[in-house]
Amino acid sequence: MTVRKTCRCGHVMELELRTVVYAKKVEIRNVPVFACTDCVSYEVLQPVKPDLKECISTLGEQPAKQDVSFGERNELADLFHEQLLAWPDATDREMEHRMQRAVEERINLLLDIMGYAQKSNDEEWIETTQRRLGQLSGFVWQAHFSNAV
């Protein structure tokens, strides 16, 4: 996947799925991160940053050694992972269209799930589904990739 944006140093940053290591014990896999190979700077994709912070805060200061899939905690990260596996050589424009379609499809699926959760009066299921919908509903490709190279 070649999704890019311009780094502060003026060179290209590419979006990659990285493993974030927390407290030398926890590996959080498949975190969407922009990486610049020139100045070696990294930037977590803005829409997933709040969920990454929440994930880290729930682990506590002295976490047990573990491996965490960020895609299980964030819908957008999960979709980027799916699209990367399915279309590893997609261009920026192709990935934009594929992600927009994938986001729409996932929102529709989650809305269906919400209907079932509401019919069953399952508050926990409703809350989880609302959180998952919230992770996707505000995502606009151009807002995060507008200065793509």
Secondary structure, DSSP 4 states (H G I P E B T S, - for coil): ---EEE-TTSSEEEEEEEEEEETTTEEEEEEEEEEETTT--EEE-GGGHHHHHHHHHHH-SSPPSEEEEGGGT-HHHHHHHHHHHH-TT--HHHHHHHHHHHHHHHHHHHHHHHHHHHHTT-HHHHHHHHHHHHHHHT--HHHHHTT--
